[in-house]
Amino acid sequence: MDLPALDLQDYQYQLPADRIAQYPLPQRDQSKLLVYSAGQIKHHQFVDLGNFLPAKTTLVFNNTKVIPARLFFTKDTGALIEIFLLSPERPKDIQLAMQVPGATCWSCMIGNQKRWKQGQVLTLTLPYQHQELKLNAVQTGPHEVEFNWSPAELSFTEILEEAGKIPLPPYMKRSSEVLDSDRYQTVYSEIQGAVAAPTAGLHFTNALLESLRLQGVTKEYLTLHVGAGTFQPIKTSQVTNHPMHGEQVLISRSNLIALINTSSRVAVGTTSLRTLESLYWYGVKLLNGLSDVFFIDKLLPYQSFAKTPSYEEALTAVLSVMEQRNQQVIQGFTEIFIFPPYKIKSVQGLITNFHLPGSTLMLLVAALVGKDWQNI
């Protein structure tokens, strides 16, 4: 496997802090829209999006929903311990972990960890419907926390709704507020499990979605539960050594049929694009007689394969496996790392926000548009 020697300095740019909005506009679709096509750049508003999409475009959305993943506990000494939920350990499946009553275990980032000894119980007590809600946390490993609570019949979702806070990106230099519970979710968010929003979709309104439907644009909703790794800066001297954390994806049989039969696919957000590309490589694995486990290693796309199918052929292979297993939804994990000179297989367009210099998302955009990312 011959990987390119990428110089991260080639993907840096000056980003003044005052260019990062700390609060959203009152109306989501009034945000600015930069349109790049065939080397040309034009400036519009997001509400104008339909003017730039062919009538039979299929927009692919990520319908994950951000959970209130930040928990704050205060020790008797006054020390503040922050627990940031990353991914569930017991049970592993995010949907199950959100619905379990009584207790669960998660992999976490822990702020002020040196003040919290393993085995020491932290307790958060809150009023809840004329009674007390108690949430206990015990650190059972360097990055593992077990939670239990009362009333025990409550699900972990209900606990987080009362005790957790929405985790804003680190480049937003403010604490989360009440408004973020609504505005840091897309209007079509549905499946709980993300610890960060798929932010490109934040600009859509129900009115805009309806106008696109009337225009003949169709919509498909996939799920990739965005992890905190999306914000992790690249620190390794060799870019390809950067750790890409696995994220859970969920794709339905109807998704696959629609994606195979459409003439134009446009991804809403880098997470949707990563899901679509991961689907392709799962199909490549199947057609080459490799493991039928839906797991995409970060560097799998840079290996050589005897069969390199079209996008439609790869998805047809995935659909065939689902039909053999009588599955309506397929679940997988992806670590896919997209960087130049990777060639995007799945889409004719991408709707995305601007990205931090030297980030994995910046590399993905560079792979899609080439050196014009600098002009954009």
N, C-alpha and C positions, 0 to 999 in steps of 0.2 A: 504494500500500500504506500504509494508516494504522495504524501501530503504537502501542500504548498507551505513555504516558510513565510507566514504572514507577519508583517511588522505592524504592531498595533498603532504605532505613531501615524501610520497612513490612514487611520480611521478616527483621528481626533479632530476636533474643531473647537473654537472658542465659543463657550456658552455662557453669556452673562446671566447672573442670577435673576435679574429683573425680567428676563424673558420667560421665566417659568411661572405660569399663573398659579396662584395659591388658592383661588376660589373659582368655581365655574360661573359662566354667564347665567343670568336668570332663565334664559330660554336655551335649551340644549342645542338646537339646530341653528342658532345664530353664530356659532363659532366660525372662525375663518376656515376656508377650504383652499388648499393649494392643489392645483391639478397639473400633473406631469404626464405628458404623452409625447412620444417620438421626439424627445429632446426639448420640447417646448414647455414653458411654465406659465400658468395663468392663475389669477387670484379671484376667488369667489367666496360665497358663504356656503356652509354645509347644507342648508336647505335647498341649494341648487343642485345637489348631487345627481338627481334624476336626469339632468341635462347631459350628463357625461357617461351614462350607462346605456348600452344597446337594449332594445326593448325585451329581448329574450335572455337577458343576463340572469344568472342564478347567483344571488348573494349568499355567502356562507358565513353564518354567525356562530359565535361561541356563547351558548346560553348558560354558562356556569354562573353561580351566584356567590358573591363574597360573603364569607362568614365573619362574625365579630371575633377575630382570631387573637386579639391582644387582651391578656388578662393581667391585672395588677393586684398584687398581694402586699400587705404591709405587715412586717414582723413586729413582735412585741418591742423590739429595740427601736422601731421607727424606720428600719431599712426597707426601701421599696424594691420589690422583686417583680420584674416584668416577665411574663411567659408568653411567647409568640408561638402559636400552634403552627406546625409545618405539615405533618402528615400523620395519619393514624397508624398505630402499631397493633393494637388489639381492640376491635377487629381491624384488618388492613383496608378493607373496602370503605371508601369515604362515606358512601350513602348509608351503609350499616352503622358506621361509627357515629354518624350524626343522629341516628335514631335510637341508639341503645339507651336503656334506662339504667340509672344507678351508678355506673362506673365505666371508664374507658381509659386507654393509655395512648399517648401521642409522643411523637418525636417533636422536640421544641427547641427554639432558641431561647436562652435565658439571660435576661439582663440583670446585672449585679449578682451573678451566679456565685461569686466567692463568699457572699454573705449568707448563702443557703446551703446547709450541709445535707448530704444524701440521707434519706430516712426521716428528715425533719418535716413535720406536717405544717403546711400553711393553710389558713382558713380564711375564706371571704364570706361574710354574712350580710345578706341584703333582705329588705322587706319584700314579701311576695304574697299577694292575695290574702291579706289578713293573717299571714304567718311568716316564718323565717325561711329563707333559702340559705343553705350552707353548702359551700363548695370547698372541698379539701384537695390539696395538691401535695404529692410526695415525689421527690426526685429519686428515681430508681436507677439512674445511669447518668452519664455525662450529658446526654441530650434527650433523656427519656423521662416523662412525667406521667404518673398515674393520677387520675382524678376520680373522686367519688363524691356523691352529693345527696342531699335530702331537700325536699321530698324525693325519694328514690324512684318514684314512678315517672318523674319528668325525663324527657329525652335530653341528650346533650345539646341538641338544637335549642330547646327551650332554655336550658341553662345559659348558653352563650348569648341568647337574646337579652337576658337579664344582666349577665355579669361581664360580657365581653365588649370590646370596642373595635370599630372598623379600623383595619391597618392601612394607613395612607402610605404612599410611596415615600422613600427616604428623601427624595428631592423636594418634597413639600414640607417646608420648614414650619410646620404648625401642628398642634394636637388635633385629633379628630373631634368633630363637633356633631351635634344632633343632625344637622343638614346632610352630613356625609352618609348617614344610614340609607338615605334615599338617592342622593346624587352620585355616590360612588358605586352605584349599581346601574346596569343597563336596564332599559324599560322592558326588555324581554328576558331578563335573568330568571332562571327557574330552578336549576339543579344545584343545591348547596354543596360547597366543597372547596372553593378558591380562597386563597389568602391575599389575592390581589385581583383587581378588576381587569377584564379585557378592555382596555381603555379606549380603543378606537370606536367601540360601540356606544360609548357614553354620549355621543353627539346625536344619536337617533332619537326621534320622538315617535309616538304612535301615529301622529298625523303624517309625518314623513314616510313611515313604513306603509301607510295606507295609500299615499299618493304614488309610491313606487309600485305597489300592487296594481293599481289602476293603469299604470304605464306598461304593465306586462312583465315587470321584474318579479321573479320568483325567489322564495327564501327557503334556505335549509338551515336547521339548527343542530350543530354538533356540540359536543361537550369536551373541553379540556380544562381540568381543574388547575388553574394557574398557581404555581408555587412561588415561594419567596425567592427562588433562584433566578427569576426573571429580572430581579434588581441587582443581582450579584455582579459586581464589577470584575473584569478580567484582570487577574493579578499575576498570572504565570507568564514567564518570558516567552515560552512557546504557546501561542494562542490555542493550539489544538489540545493542550494539556489542561485547559480550563474545565473544571468539573461541571457537567450538566446534570442537574437533578431530574430524576424521573417524574413525570406528571401523568396522571390517569386520564385516559380518553375513553369516550363512549360514543359509538356510532351506530345508527339504526340501519336496518335493511332498506327502509324507504329512502334514507339518505343516500346509500350507495346507488340505488336505481336512478335517483334523480341526478346524481353527479355523473353517472355514466352517460345519461341521455341528453344532458344539456349541451348547448353549443358554446357557452361562455360562462366561465366561473370567475367570480371576484371574491376574494377573501376579505372579511371584515376583521382586521387585526392580525397581528403576527401569530397569535395563538391558534386562530383558525387555519392560517397557512401552514403552521407546523403540524397540525392535525392532518390536513390534507396530504402533505408530503409524507407523513408517517404512514398513512394508509397505502400510498404507492409502494413504499419499501416493504410493508408487510406483504403486499401482493407479490413483490419480487422474491421475497423469501419463500413464499408458497410455490411459485412457478419454478424455482430452482431447487425444490426438494429439500429445503432447509427446515428448521424448526417451524412448527405451526403455532408456536406461542407468539402472541402479539406483543412483542417487546422490541423496540427499535433502539439499538445502541447508538450512542452519539456519533460514532464515525462509520456506521454501517453504510451510508451512502457513498463513501469514498473507496469501497472495496470493488473488486472486479467480479462480475457475474456472467455466466454463460448466456443467460437470457435477460435481456433488458427490454421489457415490454413497453407498450404505450400506456398512458395513464388509464385509459378505459380498460385495457386488457388486465392491468394489475388489479383494478377494482373489481372486475368480473371474477377474478380468482378469489378475492376475499368474499364476494357475494356467494360464490359456489360453496365455500367452506361453511358459511353461515347457514345455507340451505341444507347442507349435509347434516349439520348439527341441530337443525330446526331452531335456530337462534333469530330472534327479532332485533336484538341489540348485541353488539360485540364490544367487549371491554379490553383495553390494552394499556400499556405504559410506553412512553416515549422519552428518550433523551436526545432526540435528533438535534444536531448542531449544524446550522446552515451558515456557510461563509464562502466568499469567493474562492475558487471559480465555480462553485456549485450552480447547476442549471435548474431552475424551478420547473417542475413537471406539471403542476396541478392547476394553475390559474392564469388568466389573462390580465388580471389586475389585482391590486391590493389597496385597501383603505386602511391607513395607519396614522398614528400620531408621530410627531418627531421623537427622536430617541437620543439618549445620552451619548456623548462622544466615547468611543472606545468600548462600547457595550456589545453584547452578543446580538442584540436587536439591530444595532447599527450595521453589523456584519451581514445580517440577513437582508437588510434593505440594499446593501451594496451588491450582494449576490443577485438580487432581482433586477436592479437598474444599472449596474456597472458604475463607472466613475462619476456619472452624473449625480450620484448621491451628494457630492460636494456642492454642486450648483443648487440642488434642492434645499 
